[in-house]
């Protein structure tokens, strides 16, 4: 039976093989380290941009009790920044009673605004036979073309008053609208609103949001109706 020829390696070949293996392993480790570093840098840049955006938007929101949360979505923050725009950005605004009152005042409403368990109430009064009768109107918030629209849904006399005001108060004249689009850069759209016990929550979305600071400084706008918000 013929014997299989033995394969032999010379010492130089073995050393070259080990060297190539070490180089390959080293390159893999380097790639992993660099990849991890890139992820860390990307996360840091994303966190910095979100924090900076929250601070800038917060300046436009009336009321010291309001908060802003910005979430920059997308795979790579670095690539988005280099491209000059952010693909997908979500913003949550929680406006407290002080801020909602400021919005109402800017819209021309002279009464008090309260955030209650069932939504928003507007406090006002009406003259009945020479007497001033205080009442509260419940309003439902909606978004229409960038406007926050507060539509009255019912009216109730103050606790100490036993009087049916439904026939005396024209609730259609109690509602108002205020442009909330101007609270955000023009690349954002207000997408929803919800009244809670202590805050009025607005959600907004931005696509292809420019990273240029001058572009971000341009406020959003509404149609030529209603009242604009002030700073």
Secondary structure, DSSP 8 states (H G I E B T S, - for coil): ----------HHHHHHHHHHHHHHHHHHHHHHHHHHHHHHHHHHHHHHHHHHHHHHHHTTS-STT-EEEEEE-SS-HHHHHHHTEEEEEEEEEEEEHHHHHHHHHHTT--SEEEEETTEEEEEEEEEETTEEEEEEEEEEEEEETTEEEEEEEEEEE-TT-----TTT--GGGT-EEEE-GGGSBTTEEEEEEEE-SSEEEEEEEEEEEE--HHHHTSB----SSSEE---
